[in-house]
Amino acid sequence: MDFSIKTLAAKSTAADNASTIKTACIVVGVFENKKLTTAASELNKKAAIDAALKSGDISGKAGSTLMLRNLTDVSAERVLLVGLGEDPNKVSEKAYISAVQNAARSLNNLGGADVSLVLPAVDGRDLAWAIRQTVIAFKEAIFRTDAHKSKKDTVAANVKKVAIYVAATEAAAAKIALAQSIALVNGMELAKELGNMPANFCTPTHLANTAKKIAADFKMGIEVLERKQIQALKMNSFLSVSAGTDEPPKFIVLKHMGGKAKDAPVVLVGKGITFDSGGISLKPGAGMDEMKYDMGGAGSVLGTMRAIGEMKLKLNVVAVIPTCENMPSGSATRPGDIVTSMSGQTIEVLNTDAEGRLILCDALTYVERFKPAAVIDVATLTGAIITSLGHHTTGLFTRHDDTHDKLAEELLTAGKQANDVAWRLPIGELYNEQLKSNFADIANIGGPAAGSITAACFLERFTKKYTWAHLDIAGVSWKSGAAKGSTGRPVPMLTTFLMNRAG
């Protein structure tokens, strides 16, 4: 699918000239109170759109659609009307996203035609945001999950070209926004493809090879540490998780050095458990297949790196991914075992299914060498975050001081900008009490109460030398049920955060 920015007469908006756009289908908006957008009004010369609203063929509710054909004095072969909700003066974010998603789905039935859109103004959002949501919606509508089926799913021919019409004065900025949006969606699709891939395909080695391909495609630095190198670094906490599997662990370091040589990098750390059986603390069988998604942190970090690589973002960013499987066997770590982390702190492993923090803590110690401007770890870390925030919102944790408050605000703002939201939860000494061990410096679980908070507190102990935030994405990384599949989150939030930092 190809996207482009187009303009019409230099002295008017695209909406004023919508009737002259030659295309297989033009998409315009209508409202519940039978009001029309400027573009729809331009196509309504013979009152055909008024008649459709008056008859109730389309309600105007957000996301409602109606296809009209062969309108008089309209160059487009078809006109797709899309509902934008109640208020013609304030198109809400929710209404716009619903409208563009349903438009994209409807247009998939056109059989490979070219389509054109004239975007309405969205309350509180700029044109770049509207372009981004449009590209995400159209690409999501054609995203396939049948890579491993012997017979591919039968689908209608996809839309081939999508032209977004803007005023001539907006064209330059719109082209930049479009290029960034395409890069972002490419990153999201990589994260989704990795997440949906079964664990016998998406191994630690596959993640390492994916990182190598990103490095080759976008001229990044790459280093993949093997078991012996990991042992030499004394990452015994990380290695304790991989002890029960035959799949070799990998420690991936991917560097995008787009900023000045002296600038401290932002470091992204992604949890890469490519399958989590729970280890000796074995998970229940029901739903265990979804533990292929436990590498969602690694997938989203790789997706973000791909996005910023395509954007040629002028910022130094380092991705660090510890990746392995968590499996039971005679050589697996047992509940009650004590391991020594790279930091020298000892950990009593009370539950082998709390493994994500065991691989992340060594990675968080490793990244000290980069003297980072900020470190953000991303992990499908706890089921408790789903109890707290459901499947809509990422959990954000960081220390409570001015520096960390600023980082938290940056991430929260980026999430709102990207429609990929987070919510900040507390950490602190009171919760650290739950992690005390009689036999080691720290236990790897703190009991059922405040499980996502105590997990963040565990990680925080390994981040004292830099500014740090933790994103628990267990509730947002994938969907279950009939819509099962990876979401590509939080690639939008992370990419937007980095874009904001780069200015």
C-alpha positions, 0 to 999 in steps of 0.5 A: 500500500502506497501513501502520498500527500497531494494538494489542489489549488494553491490558494484554497484548501483541499476540501474546497476542491473535493469535487475535482479529485479524480479517484476510485473513491473519496472519503469525506465526513458527516455528522449526526445532526445532518451537518457536513464537513467542508469536503462533503458539502463540496460533493453535495451539489445535487443534495445526494448526501443530504438525502442519505442523511435524511433517509437514515441510510447513514446516521453520522455516528462515529464510525458509521459508513455509507458508499455512494456512487456516480454523484453528479458533478463529482469526479470521484467514482465513489464517495464513502461517507464516514460518521464523525459523531455529534459536534461538527465544531469539535471532532473528537480523537475517539470519533476520528479514530473510529471513523478512519478505522471503519473507512479502512475496513470498508475500502478493502472491498474495493478490489485494489482501487486507489482512494483519496481522503480529505481529513477533517480537523480534530479537536486538540490535535494537529494534522500530523496526528491525523495522518499518523492515525490514518496510516495506522488504520489503513495498514492495520486493516490489511495486516495478515496473520496467516504466515504459517497457514498452508492455505492463506486466508481469502481476502479482498484485494487491498487498496493499492494507493491512499492519497491524503489531500491537504492545503498547499501551505500544509504540504511540506509538513504533511510529507514529513508527518507521512514519512514518520507515520510510515516508519512508525507503522513499519516498526509496529508491524515488525513488533506484531510479526515477532509477537505472533510468531510461534516460539519454535520460530521466534527463538532468541537466535531469531531475535538476534538475527532480526536485530542484525537485519535492522543494523544492516538495513539502517547502518546501526551498530550491533553486538550479540553476546553468546553464553560464554560472553554472558558467563564472563560478565557474571550475568548469573541471574539471566543465565539462571532463567535459561538453565532449563532449556536447550535454546541458547540465550542471547544478549543483544546490543543494537546502537542507533547513533544519530546524535552527536558523538558526545551526547549520552544515549537513551537506552531501551531495555526489552524483556525477551522471554521467547516462551515462558512455561513458568519453569519449575513453577509451571504455569497452568496449561490453559492459555499457556500458548500465549506465553509466546508473547512474553517477548513483547518488550523485546519485540517493541524495542526492536520495532522502535529501533526499526522506526527510528532507523527509517526516520534517521532520527537525530538521537543516540539510542541503544537497545539492549535485549536479554533473550532466552526461554524459561523451561522446566528440566532437570537442569532448571533453576529450582524455587529456593535457589539463590543466584548472584546477579551481575551487580553482585546482589544475591537473589532468592528465586522463590518462584521461577515464573517471576523470571522477567525481572531476573533477566532484566536486572542483569541488563539494567546493570550492564547498561551503566557502561553507556552513562545513559541520559535515561533508561527505559525497560519494557516488559510483559512483567506481571499479570498484576498490572492487568488487574490494576489497569486492564488491557487499555493502559501501560503501567509506568513506574519510576522513582519519585523525585524531580528528575524522574518526575520529568521523565515520567511526564515525557512518557505520559505525554508521548503516550497521549500524543500517540494514542498509546497511553500509560498510567503512573503507579507508585514505588517506594521503601514501603513496598521493598519490605515485601521483597526481603529474604532471610537467605539472600539480599532480595527475593524475586517476588513480594507476594500477591499484594501490589504485584506489579509494584513490587516487581518494579521495586525489584528492578529499581534496586539495579538502576541507582546510577542513572535515570530510569523508568519501567513500562509494564506492558503485560496488559497491552502487548497482545489481545486474546480471544477471537482477536488474538494477536500482538498489538505492536504497543508500545512502539507508538509511545516509545517512538514518539518519546524519542522523536520528542527528545530529538526535537 
